[in-house]
Amino acid sequence: MSEPLLALKHISKSFPGVKALDNIDFSIQKGEVVGLLGENGAGKSTLMKIISGVYTPDSGDIFWQDKKIKLKSIMDAQEKGIAIIFQELNNCPNLSALENLFLGHEIRTSANLIDFRAMKKRAKEIFSYLGVQIPLEKPVGKLSVALQQMIEIGKALLADAKLIIMDEPTSSLTDKEVQKLFQIVKELKEHGIAVIFISHKLEEVFIITDRIVVLRDGKHVGELKTSEATQDELVALMVGREMHSFFSERTKEASDEIILKIENFSGPPYIRGVSFQLRKGEILGLAGLIGAGRTELALLMIGAEQKTSGHMILHGKEIDVRSPWQAIQHGIAYLSEDRKMKSLILQMPVRANITMAIHNAVKGAFGTLDRKKELEVTNSFIRLLDIKTSGPEQIVNNLSGGNQQKVVLAKWLATKPSILILDEPTRGIDVHAKAEVHKIITDLADRGTSIILISSELPEIVALSDRVVVMHEGQVKSILEKNDISQENIMSTVFSA
Amino acid sequence: MAAQEKKSILTALFSYRESAIFLALIILMATVTIFAPNFMSGSNLYLVSRQISFVAVVAFGELFVILTGGIDLSVGSVMGLSGVVAAGAMAAGQSVILSVLLGLATGILLGLINGLLISYVRIAPFIVTLGMLSFARGVILIVTKGWPITNIPKPFLIVGQGDFLSLPIPLWVMIVLAAIAHFLLSKTAFGRRTYAIGGNEQATFLSGINVKKIKVFLYMISGLMASVVGIILIARFNSAQADTGTGWELDAIAAAVIGGTSLSGGSGSIFGVIIGAAIMGVIRNGLVLMRVSPYWQTAVIGIIIVLAAVLDRIKNK
């Protein structure tokens, strides 16, 4: 083995009350792809922030190409050739792809003005090297997440990065986009660039990495060659115990009773003629690529956006839903795909978030909210969903992602919905919390709640759904019955012309 | 359980962001007293508290709006126009009650217009209320041609000049409105939703809350609060002046900001606003008592506003 590009020795880092990293050793070679696994709170982000210069370690040494270095800031790390691509992309959505790519490193003309022509030329070189086509003039906010990510990678290449850290790069990519990303990672690898790949998705880690490092509670608990690792082994390392079944089992079958009919739905931005039926106690998967119109369809169903045509028939009666409030009254709840931006009021306590959609049910006299009733509801959900919080008054922002998601689930379950639309319910939460959310979903369906499950994780759709509606470009491509549900069938439906 | 609850109330009291600015107010008052001992005299405190009450009530309305991340620049002009309407009605021989109601209705109506344009036509609050600031002031000038409206009925003057239990009436008005506003914000669903909109408007909307309707109400409340002060001021000055309320929007916003209200919405309280208004009132009064040139007042207030924001930033780090 050659000398490592980067080596960390005995790194420790504490925050008030928590030891985030405890005596960690970590190294990576030129052209190596290392997967970093661990539940939320295992210390992955802290470690990556130390490598990228955001944090300085309390103790321990960092070696870059065998020289001991100190990283005092992100700039420091960038100068060395370390780039990090955060899960929540940092770009200026109103600026063009080109402007974002060169932000802070603009090429200047002799008059010290921005040299757009030279920048464009360089951008084309980089993107053709990455094998992607990016409309350079378009505002970045109008591009897909996948393309935005490519721009971030382009930025890293521009800065001549030797090590690129990707923090959950695939969490909002479709399968096809993930494939493209993997190709690029391979390309980078061939050019001797090292990549640290952080992901919650084991399948991906198996495909793309050479070596896997597992963290748990701030400690380095295992390191395996990818070719020799098994999924069970990794999960066991991550959670500290064997988890036998990854997905929960249904105990009941969905009934034949149809409770909701969607007929010929069309509406903004590009939903056209969508029809399907939902049975009582059924989990109906909604599969498709990002941009297939699944979230958009949900927003039409709950009246957050207005449909231009179509009918919605609930329990045999046509209903007209024009606002989320009306949807709730009809027993339709929608858990949005974006926990922080669209679901939670982060600086409010667990209690206020859980009762947000049921103010009428916890009302006292004179339009007041009855604190006692609020606490009753909140505490019952904290117990029922096993929400890890210091109490009902804890500020939601202080909870882990998985527990935040449970608070959102509690908010919607409190409305006692008969139809629950779950949009990416397990995005960005750790393996353990994921399994818990899956259990909650199957339990709900077993007890008669009808669930529409939107997910970009095909294994999740396949394991949980009774039927799957496959969408593509705002239309229903096909509806798969239980026996036909498989990742292959879904993908081939999506890609069949 | 009881002991635990007591403890949590105590910690809650001390962790309030208001506690720091309250302390600042006490220190400020002590300092002013050292340099100008007559600050603490009964007659001076009477005048200061009355002045503070006016700014505080306008700022209450501003707070409601700012909590949702909005802003109301029109409060000064709304004050002025409400006063002109009420005074005009009184001068025209209408009953005091009817005149006051007409004045209040003016504030509510202008707030309604602001709210509808912001919520349903989706124009930025800054633009809508800037337009209203200019429009309402223009109407005042058209109606009064710049002349004051006098002939205010004698019995009505007590509202601005009289006192009750040796405290000025405007202070009582402030106390009552503060109690109502605090109740609305901290105990009712309406208040919870107001904070929720400021915290995350989209999440609030998707939770089935009629965000647009609430916003309209908030601008109506702001207009109402401004009109209350506008009407009391005609009793205070025994006339309605064409320039009454000019620049008050900045004092109201400043009181809210000094009192710890976040301009991006979601946090702030009535108690904080009262302290914010008090800090500004005490500084102005203290500078006068210390015979500092009045030109300095404005500059010092400017420094205090920014300083309050800086302290808030440091504390939240």
Interface residues (C-beta under 8 A of the other chain):
Chain A: I302 A304 S323 P324 W325 A327 I328 Y334 S336 M341 K342 S343 L344 I345 L346 Q347 M348 A352 M356 A357 H359 K363 F366 G367 T368 L369 E393 K411 T415
Chain B: S8 K187 T188 A189 F190 R192 R193 Y195 A196 G199 N200 Q202 A203 T204 F205 L206 S207 G208 I209 N210 G266 S267
